[in-house]
Amino acid sequence: MKNLHVDYQGDTLNFQSASLLAKGIARQNQMQEPTIMAWHRNSDQATPPVYDGADPDSWWAKYGAGNGGRLEVCVGDDFQFVMMDARGYETLGEMPLRNLSDAQGNQFLCYTPMLGKTSNKPTPEACMPLDGWMADQY
């Protein structure tokens, strides 16, 4: 895997600004459609998912490399990204899923063809409660 470092000395970066810098560097290095496969932030106190036996400081890089990552871009001393070129992959198009909330504020993941495109009320037939196992589609 090729490794690049962006020496950033400006204001503190957030994920969005650091990822935009990383994608720009990837484009300058022959990636037409750079996509982030994995990332890590050194100063963040949040804990990423941990896998039994995995080193929390390096598993993200192994995951990215094992899933198509070909370029690691370090932005300053805080962010690291594993990137791949997504050109040539099919796009998904419009997802048949969307998120809705009920009157109590509970969130649901709903299958739009069963619910109908105009309905904004979750139903048991078309929706599942959004929890730690269901993906948020926003």
N, C-alpha and C positions, 0 to 999 in steps of 0.2 A: 504494500500500500504506500502510495506517495504521501508525504507529510509536508504541509506548508504552515508557516506562522505569519500572522498579521500583527505587526507591532503597533498596538493601539495605545495612544497616550491621552485621548480626550476624556470627556465626562464618562461617568460610570455607565456601562452598557447594560441593557436589559436583553432578554432572549430575542425579541423581535429585531432590534438593531444589530445585535451580534450575528444572528442568522442571515440577515440581509448582506452584511459584510462577507460572511463565509460563502454565500451563494455567488456574490460578485467575483470573489477570488476564484471560485470553481469555474465560472464562465471564462475567466481569463486563462484558465488552464485546460481548455478544450472540452469542458462539459457544457453541452448545449442546453440541457434541462436538468440542472442540479437539484437533487432531492436529498433531504436530510434523512439518513437511516438511523442514526443514533447521536446522542449528544450528552454532554456532561458539563456541569458548572462547578468549579472548585470552591467558590465562596458561598454557595447556597447551602443553607442548613437543612433544606428539604431532603428527605431520603428517597432515592429512586427505588423501584421494586427490587427486592433482594431475592436471590435464588440460593438455596442451600448449597454451600460449597463454593459459591462464586465470590470473587474478590470485588467488593463494592467500588473500588477505585479503577477497575479495568474491565468489568464484565460488559459494560456498554460498548466499548471499543471492539471487543470480540464479537458481540452481537451484530454490530454494524458491518464489520468485515465479513462475517459469515453469511450475511444477507445481502450481499452485492456491493457493499461499500468499497470504493477504490481510492478515495482521497480523504485524508484527515486534515482539517483546517483548524488551527488554534487561533483564536482571536484574543489578543492580549494575553494576560495570564489567567483569565477566568473561564473562558468558554472553549470547548473542543467539540467539533462536529465531524462525524463520519458521513461522507457524501457519496452518492452514486449518480450516474447519468440516466435519467428516466426516459430519454428519447427512445422511440421504438416500442415502448410499452403501450398497450391499449389504455384508453381512459375509461373510467367507469360510467361517466354520464350522470344523469340525475338518479340519486338514491331513492329507493321506494320507502325510505324510513325518515321519520322526523320526530322531534321531541315535542311533547306537550306537557302541560301541568294541569292538575285538577283544581277545584275550588279551594282545597286545603293547602295547595302549594306542592303536593307530591309530584315528582317528575316521572314521566313515562317515555318509553321508546315505542313508537307506533308504526305499524305497517300500513302505509298510505292506501294501497289498493283495497284493503278491507275496510278502512276507516272512511275513505272518501276524501278528496282533496279540499273540500270546503269545511269539513267538520273540524272543530277545535276542541272537542270534548273527548278525552280518552275513554275507550270502551274495553271491557275485559277480553273481548274476542280479538281485537286488533292491537292491543297494547300490553307491554310488560313493564313493571315498575323498574325505574332506573336505579341501579345499585352499583356496588363495586365490581360486578361482573358484566353489566351491560354497558355498551359504549355510548358516550354522549355524541350525538351527530351534529351539534352546533358547529 
